[in-house]
Amino acid sequence: KRANIQNIMYSKTKVELEQGLKIALHELKALHQELEILEQSRVKIFKLIANAKSELSIGGSLVRYYELFSKKTENALAMNKKRFAILRMENQMRQLLGEIQ
């Protein structure tokens, strides 16, 4: 009877860990997609900054230039947060895998 209970507990734990891995993998994919979107935004922001900088020489708006620079900073911060979240998620998955083995 004790072996039967241990088998049931093992099966339950294994299912919970597998579900945890599936959820973590789904979240990891979503984080990578969000990071890719932020990367695309970063490229666009750099192009806009370059245009705004060249327009400054012909009377362009300094305010616009600094607004774009602020967006660049916000974007970099968001990207760093996503990278950190990805690392945390990967670490969580490693821990789950360690528990399964």
MOSULKA-V428572 format. One record per run of one state. SS is the DSSP state (~ for helix, > for strand, _ for the rest). FROM is the first residue (numbers start at 0). LEN is the number of residues. Records with the same first field share a line. If there is no record, write none. Layout:
BEGIN
SS: FROM-LEN / FROM-LEN
END
This chain:
BEGIN
_: 0-1 / 56-5 / 100-1
~: 1-55 / 61-39
END
